[in-house]
Amino acid sequence: MSVMVIGGDYLGVIEKNLYSLGVTKLVHIDGRKAIKKSRLNIPKQISCVLVFTDYVNHNIVKIVKDAAKTQGIPSFFTKRSWGAMEAASMHDELLKLQGAN
């Protein structure tokens, strides 16, 4: 399973936890620089997109949401903490995605 993470300068424990869930490839975009709609490239092998909403602006969230929806890729939006991801049931959703791949 491949995951694209947008937002946050440093993933820290989240990166380790994602790998422990079966993520084999992790693509990280820090989200500090503006992302233009025409420049956002979600690779075809990506299984899902994870956006840390406390590290990106509203425009980036909309661009990522639209791009993921267009490509039929599930997208998740949460704060940058493993606890927030678990509270939003993203942990369970990632496990389901792993089972589907």
N, C-alpha and C positions, 0 to 999 in steps of 0.2 A: 504494500500500500504506500502510495506517495502522497505527501501532504504539502501544501503551500501555506506558509504562515506569513501574514502581513501585519506589521506593527511590532514595536518593541525593539530596542537596540540589541538586547542580549536575551536569549531564551532561557539560559540556565537550566534549572531542574525540569522545566517543561519539555525541553528537547530530550532529555534522558527518559522522561516518562512516556513521551510519544514513541520513542524507539522500543521501549519495553512493551508497548501495546501492539507492536508488529509493524510500525512504520519502517520502511526500508529506504526511502528517500525523502529528504526534507529540504524544501526550497524556502529560503527566508528573504523577505523584502522588508527593510526596516520601516518604511512608510514615512520617513522624514522628508524626502524629496517628493515633490508633487508627481502624481501618477496621472498621465493623460490617458484618456480612454483608448486612443489609438496605439499607445505604447504598452498597455498592460497585456502581457503575454502569459496566459495560463497554459503550460505545456499539456499536451493531450494525455500523458500518462498520469497526471495528477488525479487522485481519488477524491480529494476534498480540499476546500480552502478554509483556513482558520484566520479570522481577523481579530486582533486585539484592539477593541474600540477605544481604550483609554490612551492609545498611542497614535491614532490617525484622526484626520478630520472627517467631517460628514461627507464631503465630496468624494474622498477616496472610498469610503464605505459604499456609497452609491455606485461608483464605477466598478468596484469588485463584485458587488451583488449582481449588477446587470451582466457583467462578463461571465460570471459563474452560471447564472441562470441561462444565458444564451447557449453555453456549452453543456448544459445539463449536469453540472458538477455541484454537489451539495456544498453549502457554505454555512459556516458557524461564526457567530459574533459573540464575543465575551470579553471580560476584562482579562488582563495579563496575570493570571494566577491559576494554579492547578485546582485550587479549591473552587474558584468561580466556574471553571470548566466542569468540574464534577457536579456542582449545584445546578448547572444548566443541562445536565444529563448528556453533555458532549462526550464524556468518557464512554458511556454506553453506546452512543451513536458511532463513535470511532471503532469500537469493537464489532458492531454490526457490519460496518463497511469492510473491516478486515475479513470477516467471515464471507462476505459477498465476493471478495477478490480472490 
